[in-house]
């Protein structure tokens, strides 16, 4: 992967739990990936832009089909803060 790829830190002891939801049925929606973590990990994350809101998509590789879940949606500034917190192991 590119050297700019990021990896998430291990969860800290005070790590807060995000809500992870089944992907919504919004297939008409155009989603753009703003940032992503390195996909060398079993679990990787993407910061996605959908309209004016952003959310984090979590993909877990399993023996079968990858399991995809989405966080709640936030305004860009809040979503970017969540993304940073995720990378530092403060939310998961
Ligand atoms: Zn990697």
PDB file of the backbone (N, CA, C, O) and the ligand in Angstrom, with CONECT records:
HET     ZN  A 101       1
ATOM      1  N   UNK A   1       0.840  -1.201   0.000  1.00  0.00           N
ATOM      2  CA  UNK A   1       0.000   0.000   0.000  1.00  0.00           C
ATOM      3  C   UNK A   1       0.871   1.245   0.000  1.00  0.00           C
ATOM      4  O   UNK A   1       2.059   1.186   0.318  1.00  0.00           O
ATOM      5  N   UNK A   2       0.289   2.333  -0.347  1.00  0.00           N
ATOM      6  CA  UNK A   2       1.010   3.617  -0.348  1.00  0.00           C
ATOM      7  C   UNK A   2       1.510   3.927   1.060  1.00  0.00           C
ATOM      8  O   UNK A   2       0.914   3.507   2.052  1.00  0.00           O
ATOM      9  N   UNK A   3       2.601   4.663   1.129  1.00  0.00           N
ATOM     10  CA  UNK A   3       3.182   4.936   2.446  1.00  0.00           C
ATOM     11  C   UNK A   3       2.313   5.876   3.249  1.00  0.00           C
ATOM     12  O   UNK A   3       2.534   6.036   4.450  1.00  0.00           O
ATOM     13  N   UNK A   4       1.331   6.502   2.625  1.00  0.00           N
ATOM     14  CA  UNK A   4       0.419   7.363   3.366  1.00  0.00           C
ATOM     15  C   UNK A   4      -0.690   6.569   4.056  1.00  0.00           C
ATOM     16  O   UNK A   4      -1.499   7.133   4.793  1.00  0.00           O
ATOM     17  N   UNK A   5      -0.724   5.268   3.816  1.00  0.00           N
ATOM     18  CA  UNK A   5      -1.782   4.465   4.438  1.00  0.00           C
ATOM     19  C   UNK A   5      -1.688   4.552   5.949  1.00  0.00           C
ATOM     20  O   UNK A   5      -0.601   4.549   6.527  1.00  0.00           O
ATOM     21  N   UNK A   6      -2.837   4.627   6.567  1.00  0.00           N
ATOM     22  CA  UNK A   6      -2.835   4.704   8.018  1.00  0.00           C
ATOM     23  C   UNK A   6      -3.379   3.416   8.599  1.00  0.00           C
ATOM     24  O   UNK A   6      -4.140   2.690   7.960  1.00  0.00           O
ATOM     25  N   UNK A   7      -2.978   3.161   9.792  1.00  0.00           N
ATOM     26  CA  UNK A   7      -3.428   1.994  10.538  1.00  0.00           C
ATOM     27  C   UNK A   7      -4.071   2.477  11.823  1.00  0.00           C
ATOM     28  O   UNK A   7      -3.633   3.463  12.414  1.00  0.00           O
ATOM     29  N   UNK A   8      -5.102   1.786  12.249  1.00  0.00           N
ATOM     30  CA  UNK A   8      -5.746   2.189  13.496  1.00  0.00           C
ATOM     31  C   UNK A   8      -4.930   1.664  14.679  1.00  0.00           C
ATOM     32  O   UNK A   8      -4.391   0.558  14.646  1.00  0.00           O
ATOM     33  N   UNK A   9      -4.859   2.481  15.712  1.00  0.00           N
ATOM     34  CA  UNK A   9      -4.191   2.073  16.937  1.00  0.00           C
ATOM     35  C   UNK A   9      -5.081   1.106  17.695  1.00  0.00           C
ATOM     36  O   UNK A   9      -6.295   1.080  17.496  1.00  0.00           O
ATOM     37  N   UNK A  10      -4.479   0.319  18.557  1.00  0.00           N
ATOM     38  CA  UNK A  10      -5.269  -0.563  19.422  1.00  0.00           C
ATOM     39  C   UNK A  10      -6.165   0.294  20.308  1.00  0.00           C
ATOM     40  O   UNK A  10      -5.767   1.387  20.711  1.00  0.00           O
ATOM     41  N   UNK A  11      -7.374  -0.187  20.618  1.00  0.00           N
ATOM     42  CA  UNK A  11      -8.286   0.592  21.454  1.00  0.00           C
ATOM     43  C   UNK A  11      -7.658   0.919  22.805  1.00  0.00           C
ATOM     44  O   UNK A  11      -7.048   0.056  23.437  1.00  0.00           O
ATOM     45  N   UNK A  12      -7.807   2.169  23.246  1.00  0.00           N
ATOM     46  CA  UNK A  12      -7.341   2.560  24.582  1.00  0.00           C
ATOM     47  C   UNK A  12      -8.315   2.026  25.626  1.00  0.00           C
ATOM     48  O   UNK A  12      -9.412   1.566  25.308  1.00  0.00           O
ATOM     49  N   UNK A  13      -7.887   2.102  26.861  1.00  0.00           N
ATOM     50  CA  UNK A  13      -8.728   1.584  27.943  1.00  0.00           C
ATOM     51  C   UNK A  13     -10.032   2.363  28.055  1.00  0.00           C
ATOM     52  O   UNK A  13     -11.054   1.805  28.457  1.00  0.00           O
ATOM     53  N   UNK A  14     -10.006   3.673  27.697  1.00  0.00           N
ATOM     54  CA  UNK A  14     -11.204   4.493  27.790  1.00  0.00           C
ATOM     55  C   UNK A  14     -11.868   4.664  26.423  1.00  0.00           C
ATOM     56  O   UNK A  14     -12.608   5.620  26.191  1.00  0.00           O
ATOM     57  N   UNK A  15     -11.590   3.724  25.532  1.00  0.00           N
ATOM     58  CA  UNK A  15     -12.144   3.769  24.180  1.00  0.00           C
ATOM     59  C   UNK A  15     -13.681   3.778  24.228  1.00  0.00           C
ATOM     60  O   UNK A  15     -14.295   2.978  24.934  1.00  0.00           O
ATOM     61  N   UNK A  16     -14.276   4.680  23.478  1.00  0.00           N
ATOM     62  CA  UNK A  16     -15.743   4.744  23.427  1.00  0.00           C
ATOM     63  C   UNK A  16     -16.264   3.928  22.249  1.00  0.00           C
ATOM     64  O   UNK A  16     -15.640   3.860  21.191  1.00  0.00           O
ATOM     65  N   UNK A  17     -17.417   3.316  22.459  1.00  0.00           N
ATOM     66  CA  UNK A  17     -18.004   2.470  21.423  1.00  0.00           C
ATOM     67  C   UNK A  17     -18.884   3.292  20.496  1.00  0.00           C
ATOM     68  O   UNK A  17     -19.792   3.996  20.939  1.00  0.00           O
ATOM     69  N   UNK A  18     -18.606   3.194  19.218  1.00  0.00           N
ATOM     70  CA  UNK A  18     -19.491   3.799  18.230  1.00  0.00           C
ATOM     71  C   UNK A  18     -20.645   2.841  17.940  1.00  0.00           C
ATOM     72  O   UNK A  18     -20.541   1.634  18.161  1.00  0.00           O
ATOM     73  N   UNK A  19     -21.732   3.397  17.447  1.00  0.00           N
ATOM     74  CA  UNK A  19     -22.826   2.561  16.955  1.00  0.00           C
ATOM     75  C   UNK A  19     -22.478   2.138  15.532  1.00  0.00           C
ATOM     76  O   UNK A  19     -22.177   2.971  14.677  1.00  0.00           O
ATOM     77  N   UNK A  20     -22.525   0.840  15.298  1.00  0.00           N
ATOM     78  CA  UNK A  20     -22.271   0.329  13.945  1.00  0.00           C
ATOM     79  C   UNK A  20     -23.559  -0.254  13.402  1.00  0.00           C
ATOM     80  O   UNK A  20     -24.121  -1.196  13.962  1.00  0.00           O
ATOM     81  N   UNK A  21     -24.009   0.312  12.319  1.00  0.00           N
ATOM     82  CA  UNK A  21     -25.315  -0.041  11.772  1.00  0.00           C
ATOM     83  C   UNK A  21     -25.158  -0.819  10.470  1.00  0.00           C
ATOM     84  O   UNK A  21     -24.165  -0.675   9.757  1.00  0.00           O
ATOM     85  N   UNK A  22     -26.133  -1.623  10.183  1.00  0.00           N
ATOM     86  CA  UNK A  22     -26.175  -2.267   8.867  1.00  0.00           C
ATOM     87  C   UNK A  22     -26.252  -1.167   7.813  1.00  0.00           C
ATOM     88  O   UNK A  22     -26.930  -0.161   8.021  1.00  0.00           O
ATOM     89  N   UNK A  23     -25.565  -1.345   6.683  1.00  0.00           N
ATOM     90  CA  UNK A  23     -25.612  -0.306   5.645  1.00  0.00           C
ATOM     91  C   UNK A  23     -27.055   0.000   5.255  1.00  0.00           C
ATOM     92  O   UNK A  23     -27.857  -0.909   5.042  1.00  0.00           O
ATOM     93  N   UNK A  24     -27.375   1.281   5.166  1.00  0.00           N
ATOM     94  CA  UNK A  24     -28.718   1.677   4.787  1.00  0.00           C
ATOM     95  C   UNK A  24     -28.980   1.372   3.325  1.00  0.00           C
ATOM     96  O   UNK A  24     -28.057   1.257   2.519  1.00  0.00           O
ATOM     97  N   UNK A  25     -30.237   1.245   3.005  1.00  0.00           N
ATOM     98  CA  UNK A  25     -30.595   0.992   1.606  1.00  0.00           C
ATOM     99  C   UNK A  25     -30.669   2.321   0.881  1.00  0.00           C
ATOM    100  O   UNK A  25     -31.746   2.859   0.622  1.00  0.00           O
ATOM    101  N   UNK A  26     -29.504   2.826   0.567  1.00  0.00           N
ATOM    102  CA  UNK A  26     -29.438   4.137  -0.076  1.00  0.00           C
ATOM    103  C   UNK A  26     -28.627   3.987  -1.361  1.00  0.00           C
ATOM    104  O   UNK A  26     -27.667   4.723  -1.590  1.00  0.00           O
ATOM    105  N   UNK A  27     -29.012   3.054  -2.170  1.00  0.00           N
ATOM    106  CA  UNK A  27     -28.178   2.696  -3.309  1.00  0.00           C
ATOM    107  C   UNK A  27     -28.095   3.812  -4.351  1.00  0.00           C
ATOM    108  O   UNK A  27     -27.184   3.827  -5.178  1.00  0.00           O
ATOM    109  N   UNK A  28     -29.048   4.743  -4.307  1.00  0.00           N
ATOM    110  CA  UNK A  28     -29.017   5.834  -5.270  1.00  0.00           C
ATOM    111  C   UNK A  28     -27.979   6.882  -4.876  1.00  0.00           C
ATOM    112  O   UNK A  28     -27.624   7.765  -5.657  1.00  0.00           O
ATOM    113  N   UNK A  29     -27.511   6.752  -3.645  1.00  0.00           N
ATOM    114  CA  UNK A  29     -26.650   7.768  -3.092  1.00  0.00           C
ATOM    115  C   UNK A  29     -25.238   7.623  -3.656  1.00  0.00           C
ATOM    116  O   UNK A  29     -24.727   6.516  -3.828  1.00  0.00           O
ATOM    117  N   UNK A  30     -24.631   8.757  -3.933  1.00  0.00           N
ATOM    118  CA  UNK A  30     -23.251   8.731  -4.396  1.00  0.00           C
ATOM    119  C   UNK A  30     -22.347   8.896  -3.191  1.00  0.00           C
ATOM    120  O   UNK A  30     -22.380   9.925  -2.515  1.00  0.00           O
ATOM    121  N   UNK A  31     -21.545   7.889  -2.924  1.00  0.00           N
ATOM    122  CA  UNK A  31     -20.653   7.913  -1.766  1.00  0.00           C
ATOM    123  C   UNK A  31     -19.216   8.012  -2.248  1.00  0.00           C
ATOM    124  O   UNK A  31     -18.772   7.248  -3.105  1.00  0.00           O
ATOM    125  N   UNK A  32     -18.510   8.964  -1.681  1.00  0.00           N
ATOM    126  CA  UNK A  32     -17.111   9.172  -2.050  1.00  0.00           C
ATOM    127  C   UNK A  32     -16.239   8.843  -0.840  1.00  0.00           C
ATOM    128  O   UNK A  32     -16.513   9.305   0.268  1.00  0.00           O
ATOM    129  N   UNK A  33     -15.207   8.058  -1.046  1.00  0.00           N
ATOM    130  CA  UNK A  33     -14.298   7.729   0.047  1.00  0.00           C
ATOM    131  C   UNK A  33     -13.270   8.842   0.184  1.00  0.00           C
ATOM    132  O   UNK A  33     -12.515   9.131  -0.744  1.00  0.00           O
ATOM    133  N   UNK A  34     -13.256   9.459   1.358  1.00  0.00           N
ATOM    134  CA  UNK A  34     -12.366  10.584   1.618  1.00  0.00           C
ATOM    135  C   UNK A  34     -11.022  10.088   2.131  1.00  0.00           C
ATOM    136  O   UNK A  34      -9.966  10.539   1.689  1.00  0.00           O
ATOM    137  N   UNK A  35     -11.081   9.149   3.075  1.00  0.00           N
ATOM    138  CA  UNK A  35      -9.861   8.572   3.649  1.00  0.00           C
ATOM    139  C   UNK A  35     -10.118   7.105   3.903  1.00  0.00           C
ATOM    140  O   UNK A  35     -11.262   6.671   4.039  1.00  0.00           O
ATOM    141  N   UNK A  36      -9.044   6.353   3.965  1.00  0.00           N
ATOM    142  CA  UNK A  36      -9.196   4.943   4.301  1.00  0.00           C
ATOM    143  C   UNK A  36      -7.976   4.485   5.075  1.00  0.00           C
ATOM    144  O   UNK A  36      -6.882   5.035   4.951  1.00  0.00           O
ATOM    145  N   UNK A  37      -8.204   3.452   5.880  1.00  0.00           N
ATOM    146  CA  UNK A  37      -7.055   2.855   6.544  1.00  0.00           C
ATOM    147  C   UNK A  37      -6.519   1.758   5.639  1.00  0.00           C
ATOM    148  O   UNK A  37      -7.182   1.315   4.701  1.00  0.00           O
ATOM    149  N   UNK A  38      -5.311   1.337   5.947  1.00  0.00           N
ATOM    150  CA  UNK A  38      -4.633   0.323   5.139  1.00  0.00           C
ATOM    151  C   UNK A  38      -5.448  -0.965   5.133  1.00  0.00           C
ATOM    152  O   UNK A  38      -5.916  -1.420   6.177  1.00  0.00           O
ATOM    153  N   UNK A  39      -5.610  -1.542   3.957  1.00  0.00           N
ATOM    154  CA  UNK A  39      -6.425  -2.763   3.886  1.00  0.00           C
ATOM    155  C   UNK A  39      -5.586  -4.023   4.088  1.00  0.00           C
ATOM    156  O   UNK A  39      -6.008  -5.124   3.735  1.00  0.00           O
ATOM    157  N   UNK A  40      -4.393  -3.850   4.659  1.00  0.00           N
ATOM    158  CA  UNK A  40      -3.627  -5.044   5.037  1.00  0.00           C
ATOM    159  C   UNK A  40      -4.208  -5.661   6.299  1.00  0.00           C
ATOM    160  O   UNK A  40      -3.888  -6.798   6.643  1.00  0.00           O
ATOM    161  N   UNK A  41      -5.066  -4.910   6.992  1.00  0.00           N
ATOM    162  CA  UNK A  41      -5.651  -5.408   8.230  1.00  0.00           C
ATOM    163  C   UNK A  41      -6.906  -6.238   7.938  1.00  0.00           C
ATOM    164  O   UNK A  41      -7.525  -6.096   6.883  1.00  0.00           O
ATOM    165  N   UNK A  42      -7.261  -7.084   8.864  1.00  0.00           N
ATOM    166  CA  UNK A  42      -8.491  -7.865   8.728  1.00  0.00           C
ATOM    167  C   UNK A  42      -9.699  -6.950   8.731  1.00  0.00           C
ATOM    168  O   UNK A  42     -10.681  -7.192   8.030  1.00  0.00           O
ATOM    169  N   UNK A  43      -9.616  -5.890   9.533  1.00  0.00           N
ATOM    170  CA  UNK A  43     -10.674  -4.892   9.594  1.00  0.00           C
ATOM    171  C   UNK A  43     -10.100  -3.581   9.069  1.00  0.00           C
ATOM    172  O   UNK A  43      -9.046  -3.135   9.524  1.00  0.00           O
ATOM    173  N   UNK A  44     -10.782  -2.971   8.125  1.00  0.00           N
ATOM    174  CA  UNK A  44     -10.332  -1.659   7.685  1.00  0.00           C
ATOM    175  C   UNK A  44     -11.504  -0.690   7.624  1.00  0.00           C
ATOM    176  O   UNK A  44     -12.664  -1.098   7.574  1.00  0.00           O
ATOM    177  N   UNK A  45     -11.184   0.585   7.629  1.00  0.00           N
ATOM    178  CA  UNK A  45     -12.176   1.648   7.769  1.00  0.00           C
ATOM    179  C   UNK A  45     -12.049   2.635   6.625  1.00  0.00           C
ATOM    180  O   UNK A  45     -10.961   2.864   6.098  1.00  0.00           O
ATOM    181  N   UNK A  46     -13.186   3.218   6.248  1.00  0.00           N
ATOM    182  CA  UNK A  46     -13.191   4.253   5.225  1.00  0.00           C
ATOM    183  C   UNK A  46     -14.037   5.420   5.725  1.00  0.00           C
ATOM    184  O   UNK A  46     -15.136   5.228   6.246  1.00  0.00           O
ATOM    185  N   UNK A  47     -13.519   6.605   5.564  1.00  0.00           N
ATOM    186  CA  UNK A  47     -14.294   7.807   5.850  1.00  0.00           C
ATOM    187  C   UNK A  47     -15.001   8.187   4.558  1.00  0.00           C
ATOM    188  O   UNK A  47     -14.360   8.465   3.545  1.00  0.00           O
ATOM    189  N   UNK A  48     -16.314   8.195   4.602  1.00  0.00           N
ATOM    190  CA  UNK A  48     -17.113   8.359   3.390  1.00  0.00           C
ATOM    191  C   UNK A  48     -17.905   9.654   3.433  1.00  0.00           C
ATOM    192  O   UNK A  48     -18.397  10.068   4.482  1.00  0.00           O
ATOM    193  N   UNK A  49     -18.017  10.279   2.281  1.00  0.00           N
ATOM    194  CA  UNK A  49     -18.821  11.481   2.129  1.00  0.00           C
ATOM    195  C   UNK A  49     -20.074  11.126   1.348  1.00  0.00           C
ATOM    196  O   UNK A  49     -19.995  10.570   0.252  1.00  0.00           O
ATOM    197  N   UNK A  50     -21.231  11.448   1.915  1.00  0.00           N
ATOM    198  CA  UNK A  50     -22.497  11.206   1.229  1.00  0.00           C
ATOM    199  C   UNK A  50     -23.316  12.481   1.337  1.00  0.00           C
ATOM    200  O   UNK A  50     -23.825  12.806   2.410  1.00  0.00           O
ATOM    201  N   UNK A  51     -23.444  13.192   0.252  1.00  0.00           N
ATOM    202  CA  UNK A  51     -24.107  14.488   0.324  1.00  0.00           C
ATOM    203  C   UNK A  51     -23.308  15.417   1.208  1.00  0.00           C
ATOM    204  O   UNK A  51     -22.099  15.564   1.028  1.00  0.00           O
ATOM    205  N   UNK A  52     -23.967  16.040   2.154  1.00  0.00           N
ATOM    206  CA  UNK A  52     -23.277  16.982   3.037  1.00  0.00           C
ATOM    207  C   UNK A  52     -22.781  16.304   4.308  1.00  0.00           C
ATOM    208  O   UNK A  52     -22.162  16.952   5.152  1.00  0.00           O
ATOM    209  N   UNK A  53     -23.043  15.017   4.453  1.00  0.00           N
ATOM    210  CA  UNK A  53     -22.676  14.312   5.677  1.00  0.00           C
ATOM    211  C   UNK A  53     -21.582  13.280   5.423  1.00  0.00           C
ATOM    212  O   UNK A  53     -21.357  12.831   4.299  1.00  0.00           O
ATOM    213  N   UNK A  54     -20.916  12.927   6.513  1.00  0.00           N
ATOM    214  CA  UNK A  54     -19.877  11.913   6.421  1.00  0.00           C
ATOM    215  C   UNK A  54     -20.156  10.803   7.416  1.00  0.00           C
ATOM    216  O   UNK A  54     -20.791  11.020   8.448  1.00  0.00           O
ATOM    217  N   UNK A  55     -19.685   9.632   7.101  1.00  0.00           N
ATOM    218  CA  UNK A  55     -19.785   8.513   8.027  1.00  0.00           C
ATOM    219  C   UNK A  55     -18.563   7.632   7.850  1.00  0.00           C
ATOM    220  O   UNK A  55     -17.803   7.786   6.895  1.00  0.00           O
ATOM    221  N   UNK A  56     -18.383   6.704   8.783  1.00  0.00           N
ATOM    222  CA  UNK A  56     -17.266   5.772   8.719  1.00  0.00           C
ATOM    223  C   UNK A  56     -17.814   4.399   8.375  1.00  0.00           C
ATOM    224  O   UNK A  56     -18.759   3.916   8.999  1.00  0.00           O
ATOM    225  N   UNK A  57     -17.220   3.794   7.394  1.00  0.00           N
ATOM    226  CA  UNK A  57     -17.618   2.447   6.982  1.00  0.00           C
ATOM    227  C   UNK A  57     -16.561   1.465   7.500  1.00  0.00           C
ATOM    228  O   UNK A  57     -15.359   1.666   7.324  1.00  0.00           O
ATOM    229  N   UNK A  58     -17.034   0.424   8.128  1.00  0.00           N
ATOM    230  CA  UNK A  58     -16.125  -0.590   8.666  1.00  0.00           C
ATOM    231  C   UNK A  58     -16.312  -1.877   7.880  1.00  0.00           C
ATOM    232  O   UNK A  58     -17.433  -2.369   7.751  1.00  0.00           O
ATOM    233  N   UNK A  59     -15.247  -2.414   7.366  1.00  0.00           N
ATOM    234  CA  UNK A  59     -15.306  -3.676   6.630  1.00  0.00           C
ATOM    235  C   UNK A  59     -14.489  -4.718   7.377  1.00  0.00           C
ATOM    236  O   UNK A  59     -13.300  -4.524   7.632  1.00  0.00           O
ATOM    237  N   UNK A  60     -15.130  -5.815   7.720  1.00  0.00           N
ATOM    238  CA  UNK A  60     -14.460  -6.911   8.397  1.00  0.00           C
ATOM    239  C   UNK A  60     -14.400  -8.085   7.445  1.00  0.00           C
ATOM    240  O   UNK A  60     -15.424  -8.592   6.988  1.00  0.00           O
ATOM    241  N   UNK A  61     -13.193  -8.503   7.156  1.00  0.00           N
ATOM    242  CA  UNK A  61     -13.040  -9.670   6.296  1.00  0.00           C
ATOM    243  C   UNK A  61     -13.313 -10.923   7.124  1.00  0.00           C
ATOM    244  O   UNK A  61     -12.709 -11.146   8.173  1.00  0.00           O
ATOM    245  N   UNK A  62     -14.220 -11.710   6.629  1.00  0.00           N
ATOM    246  CA  UNK A  62     -14.540 -12.960   7.307  1.00  0.00           C
ATOM    247  C   UNK A  62     -14.306 -14.092   6.321  1.00  0.00           C
ATOM    248  O   UNK A  62     -13.936 -13.866   5.169  1.00  0.00           O
ATOM    249  N   UNK A  63     -14.524 -15.293   6.783  1.00  0.00           N
ATOM    250  CA  UNK A  63     -14.335 -16.444   5.902  1.00  0.00           C
ATOM    251  C   UNK A  63     -15.289 -16.360   4.704  1.00  0.00           C
ATOM    252  O   UNK A  63     -14.946 -16.763   3.593  1.00  0.00           O
ATOM    253  N   UNK A  64     -16.478 -15.835   4.950  1.00  0.00           N
ATOM    254  CA  UNK A  64     -17.432 -15.687   3.869  1.00  0.00           C
ATOM    255  C   UNK A  64     -17.327 -14.307   3.243  1.00  0.00           C
ATOM    256  O   UNK A  64     -16.225 -13.819   2.993  1.00  0.00           O
ATOM    257  N   UNK A  65     -18.453 -13.683   2.992  1.00  0.00           N
ATOM    258  CA  UNK A  65     -18.475 -12.344   2.415  1.00  0.00           C
ATOM    259  C   UNK A  65     -18.021 -11.341   3.462  1.00  0.00           C
ATOM    260  O   UNK A  65     -18.287 -11.527   4.650  1.00  0.00           O
ATOM    261  N   UNK A  66     -17.339 -10.277   3.042  1.00  0.00           N
ATOM    262  CA  UNK A  66     -16.932  -9.250   4.010  1.00  0.00           C
ATOM    263  C   UNK A  66     -18.162  -8.661   4.685  1.00  0.00           C
ATOM    264  O   UNK A  66     -19.201  -8.467   4.054  1.00  0.00           O
ATOM    265  N   UNK A  67     -18.029  -8.380   5.974  1.00  0.00           N
ATOM    266  CA  UNK A  67     -19.125  -7.796   6.731  1.00  0.00           C
ATOM    267  C   UNK A  67     -18.921  -6.283   6.768  1.00  0.00           C
ATOM    268  O   UNK A  67     -17.903  -5.803   7.267  1.00  0.00           O
ATOM    269  N   UNK A  68     -19.880  -5.543   6.245  1.00  0.00           N
ATOM    270  CA  UNK A  68     -19.771  -4.093   6.137  1.00  0.00           C
ATOM    271  C   UNK A  68     -20.785  -3.441   7.054  1.00  0.00           C
ATOM    272  O   UNK A  68     -21.963  -3.799   7.052  1.00  0.00           O
ATOM    273  N   UNK A  69     -20.316  -2.477   7.842  1.00  0.00           N
ATOM    274  CA  UNK A  69     -21.207  -1.722   8.714  1.00  0.00           C
ATOM    275  C   UNK A  69     -20.862  -0.247   8.603  1.00  0.00           C
ATOM    276  O   UNK A  69     -19.768   0.125   8.179  1.00  0.00           O
ATOM    277  N   UNK A  70     -21.816   0.580   8.994  1.00  0.00           N
ATOM    278  CA  UNK A  70     -21.621   2.019   8.895  1.00  0.00           C
ATOM    279  C   UNK A  70     -21.902   2.689  10.234  1.00  0.00           C
ATOM    280  O   UNK A  70     -22.783   2.276  10.988  1.00  0.00           O
ATOM    281  N   UNK A  71     -21.132   3.727  10.504  1.00  0.00           N
ATOM    282  CA  UNK A  71     -21.386   4.539  11.696  1.00  0.00           C
ATOM    283  C   UNK A  71     -22.606   5.421  11.444  1.00  0.00           C
ATOM    284  O   UNK A  71     -23.199   5.403  10.365  1.00  0.00           O
ATOM    285  N   UNK A  72     -22.959   6.183  12.458  1.00  0.00           N
ATOM    286  CA  UNK A  72     -23.936   7.240  12.238  1.00  0.00           C
ATOM    287  C   UNK A  72     -23.332   8.268  11.288  1.00  0.00           C
ATOM    288  O   UNK A  72     -22.157   8.184  10.931  1.00  0.00           O
ATOM    289  N   UNK A  73     -24.132   9.219  10.892  1.00  0.00           N
ATOM    290  CA  UNK A  73     -23.657  10.255   9.967  1.00  0.00           C
ATOM    291  C   UNK A  73     -23.502  11.571  10.706  1.00  0.00           C
ATOM    292  O   UNK A  73     -24.305  11.930  11.567  1.00  0.00           O
ATOM    293  N   UNK A  74     -22.443  12.275  10.340  1.00  0.00           N
ATOM    294  CA  UNK A  74     -22.150  13.540  11.001  1.00  0.00           C
ATOM    295  C   UNK A  74     -21.775  14.595   9.962  1.00  0.00           C
ATOM    296  O   UNK A  74     -21.437  14.289   8.819  1.00  0.00           O
ATOM    297  N   UNK A  75     -21.848  15.836  10.402  1.00  0.00           N
ATOM    298  CA  UNK A  75     -21.284  16.921   9.603  1.00  0.00           C
ATOM    299  C   UNK A  75     -19.775  16.702   9.497  1.00  0.00           C
ATOM    300  O   UNK A  75     -19.174  16.026  10.331  1.00  0.00           O
ATOM    301  N   UNK A  76     -19.181  17.278   8.468  1.00  0.00           N
ATOM    302  CA  UNK A  76     -17.788  16.952   8.130  1.00  0.00           C
ATOM    303  C   UNK A  76     -16.836  17.157   9.300  1.00  0.00           C
ATOM    304  O   UNK A  76     -15.995  16.297   9.560  1.00  0.00           O
ATOM    305  N   UNK A  77     -16.949  18.268  10.008  1.00  0.00           N
ATOM    306  CA  UNK A  77     -16.000  18.562  11.077  1.00  0.00           C
ATOM    307  C   UNK A  77     -16.072  17.504  12.175  1.00  0.00           C
ATOM    308  O   UNK A  77     -15.049  17.051  12.687  1.00  0.00           O
ATOM    309  N   UNK A  78     -17.298  17.120  12.526  1.00  0.00           N
ATOM    310  CA  UNK A  78     -17.472  16.120  13.575  1.00  0.00           C
ATOM    311  C   UNK A  78     -16.992  14.746  13.087  1.00  0.00           C
ATOM    312  O   UNK A  78     -16.371  13.991  13.835  1.00  0.00           O
ATOM    313  N   UNK A  79     -17.289  14.439  11.833  1.00  0.00           N
ATOM    314  CA  UNK A  79     -16.875  13.155  11.271  1.00  0.00           C
ATOM    315  C   UNK A  79     -15.356  13.056  11.212  1.00  0.00           C
ATOM    316  O   UNK A  79     -14.788  12.001  11.496  1.00  0.00           O
ATOM    317  N   UNK A  80     -14.695  14.158  10.843  1.00  0.00           N
ATOM    318  CA  UNK A  80     -13.239  14.143  10.769  1.00  0.00           C
ATOM    319  C   UNK A  80     -12.634  13.947  12.158  1.00  0.00           C
ATOM    320  O   UNK A  80     -11.614  13.272  12.303  1.00  0.00           O
ATOM    321  N   UNK A  81     -13.261  14.535  13.179  1.00  0.00           N
ATOM    322  CA  UNK A  81     -12.795  14.352  14.550  1.00  0.00           C
ATOM    323  C   UNK A  81     -12.972  12.891  14.969  1.00  0.00           C
ATOM    324  O   UNK A  81     -12.106  12.324  15.636  1.00  0.00           O
ATOM    325  N   UNK A  82     -14.091  12.288  14.577  1.00  0.00           N
ATOM    326  CA  UNK A  82     -14.329  10.883  14.882  1.00  0.00           C
ATOM    327  C   UNK A  82     -13.288  10.003  14.197  1.00  0.00           C
ATOM    328  O   UNK A  82     -12.795   9.032  14.771  1.00  0.00           O
ATOM    329  N   UNK A  83     -12.966  10.365  12.958  1.00  0.00           N
ATOM    330  CA  UNK A  83     -11.979   9.602  12.195  1.00  0.00           C
ATOM    331  C   UNK A  83     -10.623   9.632  12.908  1.00  0.00           C
ATOM    332  O   UNK A  83      -9.953   8.608  13.044  1.00  0.00           O
ATOM    333  N   UNK A  84     -10.242  10.815  13.353  1.00  0.00           N
ATOM    334  CA  UNK A  84      -8.980  10.955  14.074  1.00  0.00           C
ATOM    335  C   UNK A  84      -9.013  10.141  15.366  1.00  0.00           C
ATOM    336  O   UNK A  84      -8.045   9.461  15.707  1.00  0.00           O
ATOM    337  N   UNK A  85     -10.141  10.218  16.081  1.00  0.00           N
ATOM    338  CA  UNK A  85     -10.282   9.467  17.326  1.00  0.00           C
ATOM    339  C   UNK A  85     -10.189   7.965  17.057  1.00  0.00           C
ATOM    340  O   UNK A  85      -9.615   7.216  17.848  1.00  0.00           O
ATOM    341  N   UNK A  86     -10.752   7.543  15.950  1.00  0.00           N
ATOM    342  CA  UNK A  86     -10.683   6.133  15.559  1.00  0.00           C
ATOM    343  C   UNK A  86      -9.236   5.701  15.353  1.00  0.00           C
ATOM    344  O   UNK A  86      -8.814   4.655  15.846  1.00  0.00           O
ATOM    345  N   UNK A  87      -8.479   6.518  14.618  1.00  0.00           N
ATOM    346  CA  UNK A  87      -7.086   6.176  14.322  1.00  0.00           C
ATOM    347  C   UNK A  87      -6.264   6.079  15.610  1.00  0.00           C
ATOM    348  O   UNK A  87      -5.346   5.264  15.710  1.00  0.00           O
ATOM    349  N   UNK A  88      -6.600   6.915  16.586  1.00  0.00           N
ATOM    350  CA  UNK A  88      -5.838   6.933  17.822  1.00  0.00           C
ATOM    351  C   UNK A  88      -6.369   5.948  18.868  1.00  0.00           C
ATOM    352  O   UNK A  88      -5.857   5.893  19.986  1.00  0.00           O
ATOM    353  N   UNK A  89      -7.388   5.175  18.506  1.00  0.00           N
ATOM    354  CA  UNK A  89      -7.898   4.160  19.419  1.00  0.00           C
ATOM    355  C   UNK A  89      -8.808   4.715  20.501  1.00  0.00           C
ATOM    356  O   UNK A  89      -9.000   4.080  21.537  1.00  0.00           O
ATOM    357  N   UNK A  90      -9.366   5.891  20.271  1.00  0.00           N
ATOM    358  CA  UNK A  90     -10.232   6.507  21.274  1.00  0.00           C
ATOM    359  C   UNK A  90     -11.700   6.163  21.085  1.00  0.00           C
ATOM    360  O   UNK A  90     -12.480   6.217  22.036  1.00  0.00           O
ATOM    361  N   UNK A  91     -12.076   5.814  19.878  1.00  0.00           N
ATOM    362  CA  UNK A  91     -13.408   5.265  19.614  1.00  0.00           C
ATOM    363  C   UNK A  91     -13.229   4.034  18.739  1.00  0.00           C
ATOM    364  O   UNK A  91     -12.251   3.907  18.003  1.00  0.00           O
ATOM    365  N   UNK A  92     -14.186   3.144  18.839  1.00  0.00           N
ATOM    366  CA  UNK A  92     -14.100   1.973  17.981  1.00  0.00           C
ATOM    367  C   UNK A  92     -15.494   1.410  17.786  1.00  0.00           C
ATOM    368  O   UNK A  92     -15.664   0.409  17.090  1.00  0.00           O
TER     369      UNK A  92
HETATM  370 ZN    ZN A 101      -1.047  -1.848   6.302  1.00  0.00          ZN
END
